[in-house]
Amino acid sequence: MSDDRLTEGFPQLSYEDWLQAATKALEGQDFESGLGSRTLDGIRIAPIYGRMAAPAGGPGYLGRSAPGGWTINQRHAEADPAAANAAVLEDLASGAEMVTLQLAVPGQFGLPARYEAIAAALAGVQLDAVAIGLKAGDQYIGAVQCLAELWDAQRMAGARCRAALNADPLGHLAATGALETELWSSLEVLAHFVRQNADVWPSTTLLLADGRPYHEAGASEAEELAAMLATLVEYLRALDYEDLRPDRTLRTLAAGLAADVDQFLTLAKFRAARLLIAKVAEACGAGHAAAAVRLQATTSERMLSTMDLHTNTLRMTIAAAGAVLGGADTLTVLPHTWPLGRPDAAARRLARNVQIVLMEEAALGRVADPASGSGYVEALTTQLAEAAWAIFQKIEADGGMAKALQTGSLAERIAGTASRRAAEIKDGKRSITGVTTFAAKPEAPAGVAPHPPVAPIETAATRVNALAPVRLAAPHEPRA
C-alpha cells in the first residue's frame, strides 16, 4: 500500500507543527532537557525522526555476514574438566550451537590450558557438528594445537573444522596488562600463525579484533568501536609484512563487541561496526571481503548487578535483542548469576533460552537488517560511525593501537569516560533498575560458587597498565 493511502484522511503536519505542539505541552520546561538527551559520546538523541535512507557508501545492508539466524554460543570457564564437560554436553543437547572454552592463562581464570583438560572438557562432543571457541589470551597457539589434535583424533580436516580461535594479543594485553613476549614480536608471531593456517581451516576464524575489554573498562560506544577498528588495522598492518593481502586476511577475522542494556545504542553500534570495517576494507582495496568479517557479541558484564539478580535477566534479554537486530553473527549471553561466580545449570539454561526464544519465537534472525530505513537508527548509526572514526584517526595519528596501549593514552581517555558515567549514576541522571531505582539487597543464592582464581602473571616481556573493569556493586557506587 502506498504512503498516500496510509495517510489518507489524516491531517498532514510538518515538523514545525509538531514542535509547536510539543513546546506548548512542556509548559515552559526546557525543550532539550524535557525531550532530548545525549549519549556519553555527545550524540544527541532527538525526540522525533523522519524517514532516512541507509548511509551512503556503506555495504548493501548492515545485517549479519551470512543469511539466517545467529550462532548461539555458551562460554565455559570451569576449572574442573569433568564439570566443564557435563555443562558443555548439557548446553549442546539443549540448544547451544557453539561452546567457547575460557582457559586459565596468565591474567584470567578458566580451564587448565593443557591438552588433557581440554580433551576431557570436550569428551563426547562430535566436533564436526559443533563450532568451538577458544579464549586463550596470548597462549592461543598452544590451545589451537590441542584443538587440532582433537580434530585429528576424529579424522577431521579442512572445512569440517569449525572454530573461532580468537587470537588477539592486543586485547589480552589491554585486559591483563602483560604479554609473555615482547609486543612487536607477538605481532610477528601472530602474522606467521595466520600465514600458516589461513588456508588450512577455511571454516575457522583465526583473528579477533576485540572491543569488549574497553567496553568493560567503561568505554563509550564510539570508543569501543574505535578500539576494535584500531586493533583490526594493527593486525592488517602486521600481516602485510607477511605479504598477506587484506582480502585474504579479512576472511579469517572476527570483530568483538559488547551488547549493553541500551537496546538502540547496541543495535546502532553493531551496524556502525559494519560501516567502519567496510570503510577500512575499501581503503585497502578489499571492499568485497568486508562482509566476511564475523561480528561476535557478548552481553555486557559491566551492566550486571549483584543486588537484584533477576533484573540481570531483563538486561541480558534487552542486550541480546539489540545485538541480533544489529547483525551479530555469534552471541554469548552471560548467565544472570555471572557476577557472583560460576553459573549453575539453571542459570545456564536461562541464558540459553533467552537466545532460543528470541530466535525461534520472536524470529529476530529472519530479517537481515530490520532497522534499515528507521530515521532514529540510521541517524544513530551514522553519528556513531563518525564519532568512532574520529577517535580511530586520533589513535592512528599517535602511532596505532599497539602504541596507544604502550603509552596508556586510550586507557586514560576511557577512564575519563567511566568517571563521567559514574558521576551520572551518582547524580541520578542515569538510572539502573535494581541498583539506583527499586534497589534490593545483594543476593547470594545457593549453588553459586566463586569463579576460579585468576592465573597469576609471573613473567612478562611486555607490561602496560591494565584496563580496570567497571562493575556495579551497590547504589551509586560503581566499583572497579
C-alpha positions as CSV (number, residue, x, y, z in Angstrom):
1,M,0.0,0.0,0.0
2,S,1.3,3.4,-0.9
3,D,2.2,6.0,1.7
4,D,-0.5,8.3,0.4
5,R,-3.2,5.6,1.0
6,L,-1.9,5.1,4.6
7,T,-2.2,8.8,5.4
8,E,-5.5,9.4,3.6
9,G,-7.9,11.3,5.8
10,F,-5.3,12.4,8.3
11,P,-4.0,16.0,8.6
12,Q,-0.6,16.5,7.0
13,L,1.6,18.1,9.8
14,S,5.1,19.4,9.4
15,Y,8.0,19.1,12.0
16,E,7.3,22.7,12.8
17,D,3.7,21.9,13.7
18,W,4.8,19.1,16.0
19,L,7.5,21.3,17.6
20,Q,4.9,24.0,18.4
21,A,2.5,21.5,20.0
22,A,5.4,19.8,21.9
23,T,6.7,23.1,23.2
24,K,3.2,24.0,24.4
25,A,2.8,20.7,26.2
26,L,6.0,21.2,28.1
27,E,4.5,24.3,29.7
28,G,7.8,26.2,29.9
29,Q,10.1,23.3,30.6
30,D,13.3,23.4,28.6
31,F,12.8,21.5,25.3
32,E,16.2,19.9,25.2
33,S,16.1,18.6,28.8
34,G,12.5,17.6,28.6
35,L,12.5,15.6,25.4
36,G,16.1,15.3,24.2
37,S,19.2,13.5,25.6
38,R,22.8,12.9,24.8
39,T,24.9,9.8,24.8
40,L,28.4,9.6,26.5
41,D,29.8,10.4,23.1
42,G,27.8,13.6,22.9
43,I,25.4,12.3,20.3
44,R,22.0,14.0,20.6
45,I,19.0,11.7,20.8
46,A,16.2,13.7,19.3
47,P,12.5,13.1,20.4
48,I,11.4,12.5,16.8
49,Y,12.9,11.5,13.5
50,G,11.7,11.3,9.9
51,R,12.4,8.5,7.4
52,M,16.1,8.2,6.4
53,A,18.0,6.2,3.8
54,A,20.8,3.9,4.8
55,P,24.2,5.7,4.9
56,A,25.7,6.3,1.5
57,G,28.8,4.4,0.6
58,G,28.3,1.6,3.0
59,P,27.6,-2.1,2.4
60,G,24.4,-3.1,0.6
61,Y,22.9,-3.8,4.1
62,L,24.2,-3.7,7.6
63,G,23.0,-7.1,8.8
64,R,24.9,-10.2,9.7
65,S,27.6,-11.6,7.4
66,A,25.6,-14.7,6.4
67,P,21.8,-15.1,5.9
68,G,19.7,-16.7,8.5
69,G,19.9,-16.6,12.3
70,W,23.0,-16.2,14.5
71,T,25.0,-18.8,16.3
72,I,24.1,-19.5,19.9
73,N,27.3,-19.7,22.0
74,Q,27.9,-20.6,25.6
75,R,31.1,-19.7,27.4
76,H,32.6,-22.1,29.9
77,A,35.2,-21.1,32.4
78,E,35.0,-24.0,34.8
79,A,38.4,-25.1,36.3
80,D,37.3,-28.7,36.7
81,P,37.4,-30.5,33.3
82,A,34.7,-33.1,34.3
83,A,32.3,-30.3,35.5
84,A,33.1,-28.4,32.3
85,N,32.3,-31.5,30.2
86,A,29.0,-32.1,31.9
87,A,28.0,-28.4,31.3
88,V,29.2,-28.5,27.7
89,L,27.2,-31.6,26.9
90,E,24.1,-30.3,28.6
91,D,24.3,-27.0,26.7
92,L,24.8,-28.7,23.3
93,A,21.9,-31.0,23.9
94,S,19.6,-28.1,24.9
95,G,20.1,-25.7,22.0
96,A,23.6,-24.2,22.1
97,E,25.4,-24.5,18.7
98,M,28.8,-23.5,19.9
99,V,30.9,-23.6,23.1
100,T,33.8,-21.4,24.0
101,L,36.4,-22.6,26.5
102,Q,38.0,-19.9,28.6
103,L,41.4,-21.1,29.6
104,A,43.4,-20.3,32.8
105,V,46.2,-18.4,31.2
106,P,48.1,-15.6,33.0
107,G,45.6,-12.8,33.9
108,Q,42.4,-14.8,33.5
109,F,40.6,-17.7,35.1
110,G,39.2,-20.8,33.5
111,L,40.0,-24.4,32.4
112,P,43.7,-25.5,32.7
113,A,45.5,-24.7,29.4
114,R,46.6,-28.3,28.9
115,Y,45.7,-30.9,26.3
116,E,44.4,-33.4,28.9
117,A,42.0,-30.8,30.4
118,I,40.7,-29.5,27.0
119,A,40.2,-33.1,25.8
120,A,38.3,-34.0,28.9
121,A,36.1,-30.9,28.7
122,L,35.2,-31.8,25.1
123,A,34.8,-35.6,25.6
124,G,31.8,-37.0,23.8
125,V,31.4,-33.9,21.6
126,Q,31.1,-34.6,17.9
127,L,33.4,-31.8,16.8
128,D,32.3,-31.8,13.1
129,A,28.8,-30.8,14.3
130,V,29.8,-28.0,16.7
131,A,31.9,-24.9,16.5
132,I,34.5,-24.5,19.2
133,G,35.7,-21.1,20.5
134,L,38.8,-20.5,22.5
135,K,39.6,-17.7,24.9
136,A,43.3,-18.4,25.4
137,G,44.9,-15.0,25.7
138,D,48.4,-14.9,24.3
139,Q,48.7,-18.7,24.6
140,Y,46.4,-19.2,21.6
141,I,49.0,-21.2,19.6
142,G,49.2,-23.9,22.3
143,A,45.4,-24.0,22.7
144,V,45.0,-24.3,18.9
145,Q,47.4,-27.2,18.8
146,C,45.3,-29.0,21.4
147,L,42.2,-28.5,19.4
148,A,43.9,-29.6,16.2
149,E,44.9,-32.9,17.9
150,L,41.3,-33.5,18.8
151,W,40.2,-32.8,15.2
152,D,42.8,-35.3,14.1
153,A,41.5,-37.9,16.5
154,Q,38.1,-37.6,15.0
155,R,39.6,-37.7,11.5
156,M,38.5,-34.1,10.7
157,A,40.3,-31.7,8.3
158,G,39.7,-28.7,6.1
159,A,36.2,-27.1,6.1
160,R,34.9,-29.7,8.6
161,C,36.9,-28.0,11.3
162,R,34.8,-25.0,12.6
163,A,36.1,-22.8,15.3
164,A,36.7,-19.2,16.5
165,L,40.4,-19.3,17.6
166,N,40.3,-15.7,18.7
167,A,44.0,-14.9,18.5
168,D,44.1,-11.3,20.0
169,P,47.3,-10.4,21.8
170,L,46.5,-6.7,21.8
171,G,43.1,-7.3,23.5
172,H,44.8,-9.6,26.1
173,L,47.4,-7.0,26.8
174,A,44.8,-4.3,27.3
175,A,42.8,-6.6,29.7
176,T,45.6,-8.1,31.7
177,G,48.5,-5.6,31.3
178,A,51.0,-8.2,30.2
179,L,52.3,-10.4,27.3
180,E,54.7,-13.2,27.7
181,T,56.6,-12.0,24.6
182,E,57.7,-8.5,23.5
183,L,54.8,-6.6,21.9
184,W,56.2,-6.3,18.4
185,S,57.4,-9.8,18.4
186,S,54.0,-11.0,19.4
187,L,52.6,-9.3,16.3
188,E,55.2,-11.0,14.1
189,V,54.2,-14.4,15.7
190,L,50.6,-13.6,15.1
191,A,51.2,-12.9,11.4
192,H,53.2,-16.1,11.0
193,F,50.3,-18.0,12.7
194,V,47.8,-16.6,10.2
195,R,50.1,-17.3,7.2
196,Q,50.5,-21.0,8.3
197,N,46.8,-21.6,8.9
198,A,44.7,-19.3,6.7
199,D,44.1,-21.9,4.1
200,V,44.2,-25.0,6.4
201,W,40.9,-24.4,8.1
202,P,38.7,-22.3,5.8
203,S,35.7,-22.6,8.1
204,T,37.6,-21.1,11.1
205,T,38.2,-17.6,12.1
206,L,41.8,-17.1,13.4
207,L,42.0,-13.5,14.5
208,L,39.8,-11.4,16.8
209,A,39.8,-7.6,17.0
210,D,38.0,-7.2,20.3
211,G,36.4,-4.1,21.6
212,R,34.9,-5.8,24.7
213,P,37.9,-5.2,27.1
214,Y,37.5,-1.5,26.5
215,H,33.7,-1.6,27.0
216,E,34.1,-3.5,30.3
217,A,36.5,-0.7,31.4
218,G,33.8,1.9,30.8
219,A,34.4,3.0,27.2
220,S,31.6,4.7,25.4
221,E,30.1,3.1,22.2
222,A,32.3,5.2,19.9
223,E,35.4,4.4,22.0
224,E,34.7,0.7,21.9
225,L,34.2,0.8,18.1
226,A,37.4,2.8,17.6
227,A,39.4,0.4,19.8
228,M,38.0,-2.5,17.8
229,L,38.8,-0.8,14.5
230,A,42.3,0.3,15.5
231,T,43.1,-3.3,16.6
232,L,41.8,-4.6,13.3
233,V,44.0,-2.2,11.4
234,E,47.1,-3.0,13.5
235,Y,46.6,-6.7,12.7
236,L,46.2,-5.9,9.0
237,R,49.4,-3.9,9.1
238,A,51.3,-6.7,10.9
239,L,50.0,-9.3,8.3
240,D,51.1,-7.1,5.5
241,Y,54.7,-7.7,6.5
242,E,54.0,-11.4,5.8
243,D,52.7,-10.5,2.3
244,L,49.1,-11.4,3.4
245,R,46.7,-9.4,1.3
246,P,43.8,-7.7,3.2
247,D,41.1,-9.5,1.2
248,R,42.6,-12.8,2.4
249,T,43.1,-11.6,6.0
250,L,39.7,-10.2,6.5
251,R,38.1,-13.6,5.8
252,T,40.0,-15.0,8.8
253,L,39.0,-12.2,11.2
254,A,36.2,-11.6,13.6
255,A,35.3,-8.4,15.5
256,G,34.1,-8.5,19.1
257,L,31.6,-6.0,20.7
258,A,29.6,-5.9,23.9
259,A,25.8,-5.8,23.9
260,D,24.5,-3.4,26.5
261,V,21.2,-2.7,28.0
262,D,20.6,0.4,25.8
263,Q,18.9,-1.6,23.0
264,F,19.0,1.1,20.3
265,L,22.6,2.1,21.0
266,T,23.6,-1.5,20.9
267,L,21.7,-2.1,17.6
268,A,23.3,1.0,16.1
269,K,26.8,0.1,17.4
270,F,26.8,-3.2,15.6
271,R,25.5,-1.6,12.4
272,A,28.2,1.1,12.7
273,A,30.8,-1.6,13.0
274,R,29.9,-2.9,9.6
275,L,30.2,0.6,8.2
276,L,33.6,1.1,9.7
277,I,35.0,-2.2,8.7
278,A,33.8,-1.6,5.1
279,K,35.5,1.8,5.1
280,V,38.8,0.3,6.1
281,A,38.4,-2.6,3.7
282,E,37.7,-0.2,0.8
283,A,40.8,1.8,1.7
284,C,42.8,-1.4,1.5
285,G,41.3,-2.3,-1.9
286,A,39.4,-5.3,-0.3
287,G,35.9,-3.9,0.0
288,H,34.4,-7.1,-1.3
289,A,35.8,-9.0,1.7
290,A,34.4,-6.8,4.4
291,A,31.1,-8.7,4.6
292,A,33.1,-11.9,5.5
293,V,34.2,-10.4,8.9
294,R,32.0,-12.0,11.6
295,L,30.7,-10.0,14.5
296,Q,30.9,-11.6,17.9
297,A,28.6,-10.3,20.6
298,T,28.7,-10.9,24.4
299,T,26.2,-9.4,26.8
300,S,28.0,-6.8,28.9
301,E,29.4,-7.8,32.2
302,R,29.6,-4.2,33.5
303,M,25.8,-3.9,33.3
304,L,25.2,-6.9,35.6
305,S,24.4,-6.3,39.2
306,T,24.9,-8.4,42.4
307,M,22.0,-6.6,44.0
308,D,18.9,-8.0,42.3
309,L,19.9,-10.9,40.0
310,H,16.5,-11.1,38.4
311,T,16.9,-7.7,36.9
312,N,20.0,-9.0,35.2
313,T,17.7,-11.3,33.2
314,L,15.9,-8.3,31.9
315,R,19.1,-6.6,31.0
316,M,20.6,-9.5,29.2
317,T,17.4,-10.1,27.2
318,I,17.3,-6.5,26.0
319,A,21.0,-6.5,25.2
320,A,20.7,-9.8,23.3
321,A,17.9,-8.5,21.2
322,G,19.9,-5.3,20.4
323,A,22.9,-7.4,19.3
324,V,21.0,-9.7,17.0
325,L,18.8,-7.0,15.5
326,G,22.1,-5.1,14.8
327,G,23.5,-8.1,12.9
328,A,25.7,-10.1,15.3
329,D,26.8,-13.4,13.8
330,T,27.6,-15.1,17.2
331,L,26.0,-14.2,20.5
332,T,27.1,-15.2,24.0
333,V,24.6,-14.4,26.8
334,L,26.3,-14.4,30.2
335,P,24.1,-16.1,32.9
336,H,22.4,-13.7,35.3
337,T,24.5,-15.0,38.2
338,W,27.8,-14.5,36.4
339,P,28.9,-11.5,38.7
340,L,28.6,-13.8,41.7
341,G,30.5,-16.8,40.3
342,R,30.2,-20.0,38.4
343,P,26.7,-20.3,36.9
344,D,24.7,-23.5,37.8
345,A,22.6,-25.5,35.4
346,A,19.5,-23.3,35.9
347,A,21.4,-20.1,35.2
348,R,23.0,-21.5,32.1
349,R,19.6,-22.8,30.9
350,L,18.0,-19.4,31.3
351,A,20.9,-17.8,29.3
352,R,20.4,-20.4,26.5
353,N,16.7,-20.0,26.5
354,V,16.9,-16.2,26.1
355,Q,18.5,-16.8,22.8
356,I,16.3,-19.6,21.8
357,V,13.1,-17.6,22.4
358,L,14.5,-14.6,20.5
359,M,15.4,-16.9,17.6
360,E,12.5,-19.4,17.4
361,E,9.6,-17.5,18.9
362,A,10.4,-13.8,18.3
363,A,12.1,-14.7,14.9
364,L,14.6,-11.9,15.3
365,G,17.0,-13.6,12.9
366,R,14.7,-13.8,9.9
367,V,15.2,-10.3,8.6
368,A,18.7,-9.3,7.5
369,D,18.7,-5.7,8.7
370,P,15.3,-4.9,10.3
371,A,16.3,-1.3,11.4
372,S,17.1,-0.2,7.8
373,G,15.3,2.9,7.0
374,S,14.4,3.9,10.5
375,G,15.3,7.6,10.9
376,Y,16.4,7.2,14.5
377,V,18.6,4.1,14.0
378,E,20.1,5.3,10.7
379,A,21.0,8.7,12.3
380,L,22.4,7.0,15.3
381,T,24.4,4.5,13.2
382,T,25.9,7.3,11.1
383,Q,26.7,9.5,14.1
384,L,28.3,6.6,16.0
385,A,30.4,5.7,13.0
386,E,31.5,9.3,12.5
387,A,32.4,9.7,16.2
388,A,34.3,6.3,16.3
389,W,36.1,7.2,13.1
390,A,37.4,10.4,14.6
391,I,38.7,8.6,17.7
392,F,40.2,5.9,15.4
393,Q,42.0,8.6,13.4
394,K,43.5,10.0,16.6
395,I,44.8,6.6,17.6
396,E,46.3,6.1,14.2
397,A,47.9,9.7,14.2
398,D,49.5,8.8,17.6
399,G,51.1,5.6,16.2
400,G,48.4,3.0,16.1
401,M,46.8,0.7,18.6
402,A,49.9,-1.0,19.9
403,K,51.4,2.4,20.6
404,A,48.2,3.5,22.3
405,L,48.4,0.6,24.7
406,Q,52.1,1.3,25.5
407,T,51.5,5.0,26.2
408,G,48.2,4.4,28.1
409,S,46.6,7.3,26.1
410,L,43.5,5.3,25.2
411,A,43.2,3.8,28.7
412,E,43.3,7.4,30.1
413,R,40.6,8.5,27.8
414,I,38.3,5.6,28.7
415,A,38.9,6.1,32.4
416,G,37.6,9.7,32.0
417,T,34.5,8.4,30.2
418,A,34.0,5.8,33.0
419,S,34.2,8.6,35.6
420,R,31.6,10.7,33.8
421,R,29.3,7.7,33.6
422,A,29.8,7.0,37.3
423,A,29.0,10.7,38.1
424,E,25.8,10.5,36.1
425,I,24.8,7.4,38.1
426,K,25.6,9.0,41.4
427,D,23.7,12.2,40.5
428,G,20.6,10.2,39.3
429,K,20.9,11.3,35.7
430,R,21.4,7.7,34.7
431,S,19.2,5.1,36.5
432,I,19.8,1.4,36.8
433,T,16.8,-0.7,37.8
434,G,17.5,-2.8,40.9
435,V,20.6,-0.7,41.7
436,T,19.8,3.0,41.8
437,T,16.0,2.6,41.5
438,F,14.0,-0.1,43.2
439,A,17.2,-1.1,44.8
440,A,17.3,-4.5,46.6
441,K,19.8,-6.1,48.9
442,P,22.7,-8.1,47.4
443,E,21.8,-11.7,46.7
444,A,23.9,-14.8,47.3
445,P,21.7,-17.7,46.1
446,A,22.6,-21.2,47.0
447,G,24.6,-23.2,44.4
448,V,26.7,-20.3,43.1
449,A,30.3,-20.9,43.8
450,P,33.0,-18.3,43.2
451,H,34.8,-18.2,39.9
452,P,38.2,-20.0,39.8
453,P,41.1,-17.8,40.9
454,V,42.8,-15.7,38.2
455,A,46.0,-17.3,37.0
456,P,48.9,-15.1,38.2
457,I,51.2,-13.2,35.8
458,E,54.6,-14.4,36.8
459,T,56.8,-13.5,33.9
460,A,56.1,-11.0,31.1
461,A,58.2,-9.4,28.4
462,T,55.6,-6.6,27.9
463,R,53.8,-4.8,30.6
464,V,51.4,-1.9,30.5
465,N,48.7,-0.6,32.8
466,A,45.8,-3.0,32.5
467,L,42.3,-1.6,31.9
468,A,40.3,-1.6,35.1
469,P,36.9,-3.3,34.6
470,V,33.8,-1.4,35.9
471,R,31.3,-3.4,37.9
472,L,28.1,-2.5,39.7
473,A,28.2,-3.3,43.4
474,A,25.8,-1.0,45.3
475,P,23.6,2.0,44.8
476,H,25.5,4.9,43.4
477,E,28.8,3.1,43.9
478,P,30.3,1.7,40.7
479,R,33.5,-0.2,41.6
480,A,36.5,-1.3,39.7
